[in-house]
Amino acid sequence: MRIAISGGTGFVGKALCDSLRADGHDLFILTRKPQNGYQKGVTYVEWLTEGSDAAKELKAIDVFINLAGESINSGRWTESRKARILNSRVTATHEVVAILKRLTQKPKLLINASAIGFYGTSTNATFTEANEKAGDDFLAQTVQKWEASTLEAIELGVRTVFARFGVILDKNEGALPRIALPYRFFAGGSVGSGEQWISWIHITDVVNGIRHVIDSTDLVGPVNFCAPEAVKMSTFGKTLGSVLKRPHWMPAPSFALRLLLGEMSMLLLEGQKVVPEKLVKSGFRFTYPTLRDALHNIYS
């Protein structure tokens, strides 16, 4: 299978490319800085730079996966950073659609990265893909505009899936190393009230879930990428402390995090309970369905 991936050098992209390449798929990785190193089955395609023309190199692509966009947890959310977070996602998605328009042979599937932040935050609601109303905070509005950027791909007749990622767990990448750091110094504890939900997913299940979407031709629209077991932050912390053999005792007050992180503090202080209804109903089996299993694997 010939698969184009934008954002293929990022956190999720690297893990996905390793899995697909191991199975012999031909990968076309779109990047601003094409790499010189040779990897069997991998072609680096320059895009989003002056004079680049990615469509010329993407002939007979079967699947297009768009993971491009600036990280939401890479720094304090100033107005300029929020603009970059939004614009990087919308610009990349518009460019993907522009490439699709130029291709004589359209891919069968577009998987566009997204986030469960679409639903907004809540301590008592449970969200599935059937919840169509976006929240009103910055992340929710960003995701809504991000997904709307794919409208023309749908009009082209390309099966389109929005992979709404939860908090992705990995030992070295993403949010988990930052959450685990205080525990390593015996200073871990509840963040904020501890009552906020965290809908998480192991990186292995992200990769396997994307591959499941490729094979499941009936899956379209939003698909929640999170484990069946959402937990409250207090439970997450206690489980993490238990796995790391560290105490869970020193709370991080909400007001201190807001002073330190500003609006970005919502990533830790607010959340939502999200159910991966479409993945489960389509027959996907999670390798790590429980938090303890996931953390034991990561820190074994």
C-alpha positions as CSV (number, residue, x, y, z in Angstrom):
1,M,0.0,0.0,0.0
2,R,1.2,3.5,-0.8
3,I,0.7,5.8,2.2
4,A,1.4,9.6,2.4
5,I,1.9,11.0,5.9
6,S,2.3,14.7,6.8
7,G,3.7,15.2,10.2
8,G,5.5,11.8,9.8
9,T,8.5,13.0,11.8
10,G,6.5,13.9,14.9
11,F,5.5,11.9,18.0
12,V,2.7,9.8,16.5
13,G,4.1,10.0,13.0
14,K,7.4,8.3,13.9
15,A,5.7,5.4,15.7
16,L,3.2,5.0,12.9
17,C,5.9,5.0,10.2
18,D,7.9,2.4,12.0
19,S,4.9,0.1,12.2
20,L,3.9,0.6,8.6
21,R,7.4,0.3,7.2
22,A,8.0,-2.9,9.1
23,D,5.1,-4.4,7.2
24,G,6.5,-3.4,3.8
25,H,4.2,-0.4,2.9
26,D,5.6,2.3,0.7
27,L,5.7,5.6,2.7
28,F,5.8,9.1,1.4
29,I,6.6,11.5,4.3
30,L,5.8,15.1,3.7
31,T,8.2,17.5,5.5
32,R,9.7,20.9,5.2
33,K,13.1,19.4,5.5
34,P,13.5,16.2,3.5
35,Q,16.1,13.9,5.1
36,N,19.1,12.7,3.2
37,G,19.3,9.3,4.9
38,Y,18.0,6.3,3.0
39,Q,15.3,4.1,4.4
40,K,13.9,1.2,2.4
41,G,10.3,2.0,1.4
42,V,10.4,5.7,2.5
43,T,10.3,8.7,0.2
44,Y,10.7,12.2,1.7
45,V,8.6,14.8,0.0
46,E,9.1,18.5,0.5
47,W,6.0,20.6,1.2
48,L,4.9,23.9,2.7
49,T,8.0,25.6,1.4
50,E,8.4,28.1,-1.4
51,G,8.4,26.3,-4.8
52,S,7.6,22.9,-3.4
53,D,5.1,20.8,-5.3
54,A,4.3,17.7,-3.3
55,A,1.5,16.6,-5.7
56,K,4.0,15.7,-8.4
57,E,5.5,13.0,-6.2
58,L,2.3,11.5,-4.8
59,K,1.0,9.4,-7.6
60,A,-1.4,6.5,-6.9
61,I,-1.5,7.1,-3.2
62,D,-3.9,4.8,-1.4
63,V,-4.1,6.6,2.0
64,F,-3.3,10.1,3.1
65,I,-2.7,10.6,6.9
66,N,-2.4,14.2,8.1
67,L,-0.7,14.6,11.5
68,A,0.8,18.0,11.0
69,G,0.5,20.8,13.5
70,E,2.3,22.7,16.2
71,S,2.2,21.0,19.6
72,I,-0.4,22.4,22.0
73,N,1.8,21.7,25.1
74,S,5.1,23.1,23.9
75,G,4.8,26.4,25.8
76,R,2.6,29.0,27.5
77,W,-0.4,30.0,25.4
78,T,0.3,33.6,24.5
79,E,-1.9,35.1,21.8
80,S,0.8,34.5,19.2
81,R,1.3,30.9,20.2
82,K,-2.5,30.2,20.1
83,A,-2.5,31.7,16.6
84,R,0.3,29.4,15.5
85,I,-1.4,26.4,17.0
86,L,-4.6,27.1,15.0
87,N,-2.9,28.3,11.8
88,S,-0.4,25.4,11.6
89,R,-3.3,22.9,11.7
90,V,-5.6,24.7,9.3
91,T,-2.8,25.6,6.9
92,A,-1.5,22.0,6.7
93,T,-5.0,20.6,6.2
94,H,-5.8,23.1,3.5
95,E,-2.6,22.1,1.7
96,V,-3.5,18.4,2.0
97,V,-6.9,19.2,0.4
98,A,-5.1,21.2,-2.3
99,I,-2.9,18.2,-3.1
100,L,-5.9,15.9,-3.2
101,K,-7.6,18.2,-5.8
102,R,-4.5,18.0,-8.0
103,L,-4.3,14.2,-7.9
104,T,-5.9,12.5,-10.9
105,Q,-6.3,9.3,-8.8
106,K,-7.7,10.2,-5.4
107,P,-6.7,8.2,-2.3
108,K,-9.4,6.0,-0.9
109,L,-9.0,7.5,2.6
110,L,-7.9,10.7,4.4
111,I,-7.2,10.3,8.1
112,N,-6.9,13.8,9.6
113,A,-5.5,14.2,13.1
114,S,-7.9,15.8,15.6
115,A,-8.5,15.9,19.3
116,I,-11.1,15.0,22.0
117,G,-10.8,18.7,23.0
118,F,-13.6,19.2,20.4
119,Y,-16.2,18.3,23.1
120,G,-15.1,20.9,25.6
121,T,-14.6,20.1,29.3
122,S,-17.0,18.6,31.8
123,T,-16.8,16.7,35.1
124,N,-20.1,14.9,34.7
125,A,-20.9,14.4,31.0
126,T,-19.8,11.4,28.9
127,F,-18.9,12.1,25.3
128,T,-19.1,9.8,22.2
129,E,-18.8,10.6,18.5
130,A,-22.6,11.2,18.6
131,N,-22.0,14.4,20.4
132,E,-21.9,16.9,17.5
133,K,-21.8,20.2,19.4
134,A,-18.3,21.6,19.9
135,G,-17.3,23.2,23.2
136,D,-16.6,27.0,23.5
137,D,-13.0,27.0,24.8
138,F,-9.9,27.6,22.7
139,L,-9.1,24.0,22.1
140,A,-12.7,23.1,21.1
141,Q,-12.9,25.9,18.7
142,T,-9.5,25.1,17.2
143,V,-10.5,21.5,16.6
144,Q,-13.8,22.6,15.1
145,K,-12.0,24.8,12.5
146,W,-9.3,22.1,12.0
147,E,-11.9,19.5,11.1
148,A,-13.9,21.9,9.0
149,S,-10.8,22.4,6.8
150,T,-11.3,18.9,5.4
151,L,-14.8,19.7,3.9
152,E,-13.6,19.8,0.3
153,A,-11.9,16.4,0.7
154,I,-15.3,14.9,1.6
155,E,-16.8,16.7,-1.4
156,L,-14.1,15.0,-3.6
157,G,-15.5,11.7,-2.5
158,V,-12.6,10.7,-0.3
159,R,-13.5,8.7,2.8
160,T,-12.5,11.0,5.6
161,V,-11.9,10.2,9.3
162,F,-11.1,12.6,12.1
163,A,-8.8,10.8,14.6
164,R,-9.8,12.6,17.8
165,F,-6.8,11.8,20.0
166,G,-7.0,11.7,23.8
167,V,-3.9,12.1,26.0
168,I,-1.3,9.8,24.4
169,L,0.9,7.9,26.8
170,D,4.5,7.1,26.0
171,K,7.6,7.0,28.2
172,N,9.6,9.6,26.4
173,E,7.1,11.7,24.4
174,G,3.9,13.6,25.0
175,A,2.4,14.6,28.4
176,L,3.3,11.5,30.5
177,P,7.0,12.4,31.2
178,R,6.0,15.7,32.6
179,I,3.2,14.2,34.7
180,A,5.6,11.5,36.0
181,L,8.5,13.9,36.8
182,P,7.3,14.9,40.3
183,Y,6.7,11.3,41.2
184,R,10.3,10.4,40.4
185,F,11.3,13.0,43.0
186,F,8.8,11.7,45.6
187,A,6.7,14.8,45.1
188,G,3.7,13.5,43.1
189,G,0.1,14.2,44.0
190,S,-3.3,15.2,42.7
191,V,-3.4,18.0,40.2
192,G,-6.0,20.6,41.0
193,S,-9.2,19.1,42.4
194,G,-8.3,15.6,41.1
195,E,-11.9,15.3,40.0
196,Q,-11.2,16.2,36.4
197,W,-11.3,13.3,33.8
198,I,-8.4,12.2,31.8
199,S,-9.2,10.2,28.6
200,W,-5.9,8.6,27.7
201,I,-4.5,6.0,25.2
202,H,-1.3,4.1,24.8
203,I,0.8,5.0,21.8
204,T,0.6,1.4,20.6
205,D,-3.1,1.6,20.5
206,V,-2.9,4.9,18.6
207,V,-0.8,3.2,15.9
208,N,-3.0,0.0,15.8
209,G,-6.1,2.1,15.8
210,I,-5.0,4.1,12.8
211,R,-4.2,0.8,11.0
212,H,-7.7,-0.5,12.0
213,V,-9.3,2.6,10.4
214,I,-7.4,2.0,7.2
215,D,-8.8,-1.5,7.0
216,S,-12.4,-0.7,8.2
217,T,-14.0,0.9,5.2
218,D,-17.2,1.7,7.0
219,L,-15.6,4.1,9.5
220,V,-16.1,7.7,8.6
221,G,-16.2,11.1,10.3
222,P,-15.0,11.5,13.9
223,V,-13.4,8.5,15.7
224,N,-12.4,8.9,19.3
225,F,-8.9,7.6,20.0
226,C,-8.9,6.9,23.7
227,A,-9.0,3.8,25.9
228,P,-12.3,2.4,27.2
229,E,-11.2,3.3,30.7
230,A,-11.2,7.1,31.3
231,V,-10.1,7.9,34.9
232,K,-10.2,10.9,37.2
233,M,-6.9,12.7,37.6
234,S,-6.6,11.6,41.3
235,T,-6.9,7.9,40.1
236,F,-4.4,8.5,37.4
237,G,-1.9,9.9,39.9
238,K,-2.4,7.1,42.4
239,T,-2.0,4.5,39.7
240,L,1.1,6.2,38.3
241,G,2.6,6.4,41.8
242,S,1.9,2.7,42.5
243,V,3.5,1.6,39.2
244,L,6.6,3.8,39.8
245,K,6.6,2.7,43.5
246,R,6.4,6.4,44.6
247,P,4.0,8.1,47.0
248,H,1.0,10.1,45.8
249,W,0.7,12.8,48.4
250,M,1.7,16.3,47.4
251,P,-1.1,18.2,45.6
252,A,-0.5,20.8,42.9
253,P,-3.1,23.6,43.7
254,S,-5.1,24.9,40.8
255,F,-4.3,28.6,41.4
256,A,-0.5,27.8,41.3
257,L,-0.8,26.0,38.0
258,R,-2.9,28.9,36.6
259,L,-0.2,31.4,37.6
260,L,2.5,29.2,36.1
261,L,0.9,28.1,32.9
262,G,-1.9,30.7,32.3
263,E,-4.7,29.4,29.9
264,M,-2.6,26.4,29.1
265,S,-3.3,25.1,32.6
266,M,-6.7,23.8,31.3
267,L,-4.7,20.8,29.8
268,L,-4.2,19.6,33.4
269,L,-7.0,21.2,35.4
270,E,-9.9,20.4,33.0
271,G,-10.9,17.4,31.0
272,Q,-13.6,15.2,29.6
273,K,-14.8,11.6,29.9
274,V,-14.7,10.3,26.3
275,V,-15.8,6.8,25.1
276,P,-14.2,5.2,21.9
277,E,-17.6,4.0,20.8
278,K,-16.9,3.7,17.0
279,L,-13.6,1.8,17.5
280,V,-15.2,-0.6,19.9
281,K,-18.3,-1.2,17.8
282,S,-16.1,-1.8,14.7
283,G,-14.3,-4.6,16.4
284,F,-11.0,-2.9,17.5
285,R,-9.3,-4.6,20.4
286,F,-7.2,-2.5,22.6
287,T,-3.8,-3.9,23.6
288,Y,-3.8,-1.7,26.8
289,P,-7.5,-1.2,27.8
290,T,-6.7,-0.3,31.4
291,L,-4.4,2.4,32.8
292,R,-2.5,0.0,35.0
293,D,-1.7,-2.3,32.1
294,A,-0.6,0.7,30.0
295,L,1.7,2.2,32.7
296,H,3.2,-1.2,33.5
297,N,4.1,-1.6,29.9
298,I,5.6,1.8,29.6
299,Y,7.6,1.6,32.8
300,S,8.5,-2.1,32.8
